[in-house]
Amino acid sequence: MKIAIAMDGTRVSAHFGHCEKYAIFNANDGTISRGEDLDSPGHEPGKLPRFLAEQNVELIIAGGMGPRAIDLFCQNGIEVILGASGDVDAVAEAYIRGDLTTGESTCHHGPEDECSHDEKEGTVLCITAQAPGIDAPFEERFGRAPYFIFLDLKTADVESVANPFADASGGVGPRAVSLVVEKGAQYLITGQMGGNAAEALAASGVKAYSYRGGGTVTDAVKAYLAGNLPSLS
């Protein structure tokens, strides 16, 4: 098993997404050896789980991470242990001895098991924006948002869709909900929405979260991944 431990200096990082490096260990038959450390590629939406999966990592140990990040690691087949602290080598040794009790695995799966997520569909976010692209300014309005940005967190594919209802005379909320549903989004990040739009969204099964911090689409996604957004639905 290949293990990554989020690291700052020589100690376990309090948050996996902001660590300096990942200490890599190989565990086999009750023994563990340290490999070459990996520099963090930077904290971008959905990037770190894919990056570590590409390195064949099967387990990540960290001080903490948000619930969205946990889901993404699970979707990429990586087990998560949180609550660890101290020197990374000592933590790795404690893990292989079975003494690492400060954290808890959040995604249990074996060779024949699957995580409790839809591996085929992944997770698609819809984010309201003022312009196309992941770096576009965030738009707090839902029905009259100039653009909807669709981000697949598993593949990192981004699609910018101009809102055809932004300048319509009325009934824009429910029609915008239909567009979001047709594009396959499971989650929506916006600032606010009217009652009709909220009812249509609730009936669709799409979960909505409120972001009011300004900034860009990427900023909104980061807040979502960190579990910092209140629910709108």
C-alpha positions in Angstrom: 0.0 0.0 0.0 1.2 3.5 -0.9 0.5 6.1 1.8 0.7 9.9 1.6 0.9 12.0 4.8 0.2 15.7 4.4 3.4 17.4 5.8 4.6 20.8 6.9 8.3 20.7 7.7 8.6 17.2 9.3 5.1 17.2 11.0 1.7 16.2 9.9 -0.1 19.2 8.3 -3.3 20.4 10.0 -5.0 20.6 6.6 -4.2 18.4 3.6 -4.9 21.1 1.0 -2.5 23.7 2.4 0.5 21.4 3.2 4.0 22.0 1.8 4.6 18.4 0.7 3.3 14.8 0.9 5.6 12.3 2.7 5.2 9.0 0.8 5.5 5.6 2.5 5.2 2.1 1.2 3.6 -0.5 3.5 4.1 -4.2 2.9 3.7 -7.2 5.1 3.7 -5.3 8.3 6.7 -3.1 7.4 6.9 0.5 6.2 9.5 2.4 4.3 9.7 6.0 3.3 9.8 7.0 -0.4 10.5 10.3 -2.1 8.4 13.2 -0.9 6.0 14.9 -3.3 5.7 18.6 -3.6 2.1 19.8 -3.3 0.8 20.9 -6.8 -1.3 23.6 -5.2 -4.9 23.7 -3.8 -7.3 23.9 -6.8 -10.8 22.4 -6.8 -10.7 18.6 -7.2 -7.0 18.6 -8.1 -5.3 17.0 -5.1 -7.4 13.7 -5.0 -6.7 13.2 -8.7 -3.0 14.1 -8.3 -2.5 11.5 -5.5 -4.5 8.9 -7.3 -2.2 9.3 -10.3 0.7 8.6 -7.9 -1.1 5.3 -6.9 -1.7 6.5 -3.4 -4.3 4.3 -1.6 -4.4 6.1 1.8 -3.9 9.7 2.9 -3.3 10.8 6.5 -3.8 14.4 7.6 -4.8 16.6 10.5 -8.0 17.6 8.8 -10.0 18.3 5.6 -13.5 19.4 4.6 -16.3 16.9 3.8 -16.2 17.6 0.1 -12.6 16.7 -0.1 -13.3 13.5 1.8 -15.9 12.6 -0.8 -13.5 13.3 -3.7 -10.8 11.1 -2.2 -13.3 8.3 -1.7 -14.4 8.7 -5.4 -10.8 8.3 -6.4 -10.4 5.1 -4.3 -8.3 6.7 -1.6 -8.9 6.0 2.0 -8.8 8.9 4.5 -7.5 9.1 8.1 -7.9 12.4 9.9 -6.9 13.8 13.3 -3.2 12.7 13.0 -0.5 15.0 14.5 3.2 14.9 15.2 6.3 13.7 13.3 5.3 12.1 10.0 7.8 9.2 10.4 6.3 8.5 13.9 2.8 8.6 12.5 3.7 6.2 9.8 5.2 3.8 12.3 2.1 4.1 14.5 -0.1 3.3 11.6 1.7 0.2 10.6 1.7 -1.0 14.2 -2.0 -0.4 14.5 -1.5 2.3 17.1 -2.7 5.3 15.2 -5.9 6.0 17.1 -6.1 9.8 16.7 -8.1 9.6 13.5 -10.8 7.6 11.8 -11.0 6.2 8.3 -13.8 7.9 6.4 -14.1 5.6 3.4 -13.8 1.9 3.8 -13.3 -0.3 0.8 -11.4 -3.4 -0.2 -10.4 -4.8 -3.6 -13.9 -5.8 -4.4 -15.7 -3.0 -2.7 -17.0 0.4 -4.0 -17.3 3.7 -2.2 -20.9 4.8 -1.6 -20.7 7.3 -4.5 -21.6 7.0 -8.2 -18.2 6.4 -9.8 -19.6 6.8 -13.3 -21.3 10.2 -12.8 -18.8 11.8 -10.5 -19.8 15.0 -8.9 -20.8 17.9 -11.1 -21.1 21.4 -9.6 -23.0 24.3 -11.2 -21.7 27.8 -10.2 -23.3 31.1 -11.1 -20.9 33.5 -12.8 -20.7 36.9 -14.5 -18.5 35.6 -17.3 -17.3 32.3 -18.8 -14.5 30.3 -17.1 -13.4 29.0 -13.8 -11.7 32.3 -12.9 -14.8 34.4 -13.8 -16.3 36.7 -11.1 -18.9 34.9 -9.1 -22.5 36.0 -9.5 -24.8 36.0 -6.5 -28.1 36.0 -8.5 -29.3 32.7 -9.7 -32.0 33.1 -12.3 -30.4 36.1 -13.9 -26.8 35.0 -13.7 -25.1 35.7 -17.0 -23.4 32.3 -17.0 -23.5 28.9 -15.4 -20.2 27.2 -14.9 -20.3 23.4 -14.8 -17.4 21.7 -13.1 -16.9 18.0 -13.0 -14.8 17.4 -9.8 -13.7 14.0 -10.9 -12.5 14.8 -14.4 -11.9 18.6 -13.9 -13.8 19.3 -17.1 -15.3 22.8 -17.1 -18.1 24.0 -19.3 -19.4 27.6 -19.4 -23.0 28.0 -20.5 -24.6 31.4 -21.2 -27.9 31.7 -19.4 -30.6 32.1 -22.1 -33.1 33.3 -19.5 -31.0 36.0 -17.9 -32.9 38.8 -19.7 -36.3 37.1 -19.9 -39.4 39.0 -18.6 -40.4 36.5 -16.0 -40.3 32.9 -14.7 -36.5 32.8 -15.1 -35.8 30.8 -11.9 -37.6 27.5 -12.7 -36.4 27.6 -16.3 -32.8 28.1 -15.1 -33.3 25.1 -12.7 -34.3 23.0 -15.8 -31.1 24.0 -17.5 -29.0 23.1 -14.5 -30.7 19.7 -14.2 -30.3 19.0 -18.0 -26.6 19.6 -17.7 -26.3 16.9 -15.0 -25.4 19.0 -12.0 -25.9 17.4 -8.6 -24.9 20.6 -6.6 -25.4 24.3 -7.2 -23.4 27.2 -5.7 -25.2 30.6 -5.9 -25.9 33.6 -3.7 -29.6 33.7 -3.6 -32.7 32.5 -5.4 -36.5 33.2 -5.4 -39.2 31.0 -4.0 -40.3 29.5 -7.3 -36.7 28.6 -8.2 -36.2 27.1 -4.8 -39.3 25.0 -5.1 -38.2 23.8 -8.6 -34.7 23.0 -7.3 -36.1 21.0 -4.3 -38.2 18.9 -6.7 -35.2 18.3 -8.9 -33.0 16.8 -6.2 -30.2 19.2 -6.8 -28.6 20.5 -3.6 -27.9 24.2 -3.4 -25.4 26.1 -1.3 -25.0 29.8 -0.7 -21.8 31.7 -1.3 -21.7 35.4 -0.5 -18.0 36.1 -0.3 -17.4 37.8 -3.6 -14.3 36.7 -5.6 -14.3 34.2 -8.4 -15.9 30.9 -9.3 -12.8 29.2 -8.0 -13.1 30.9 -4.7 -16.7 29.7 -4.4 -15.7 26.1 -5.2 -12.9 26.2 -2.7 -15.3 27.3 0.0 -17.7 24.5 -1.0 -14.9 21.9 -0.9 -13.9 23.1 2.6 -17.5 22.6 3.8 -17.9 26.3 4.6 -21.1 27.0 2.7 -24.6 27.0 4.2 -27.3 25.0 2.5 -30.0 26.8 0.4 -32.1 23.7 0.0 
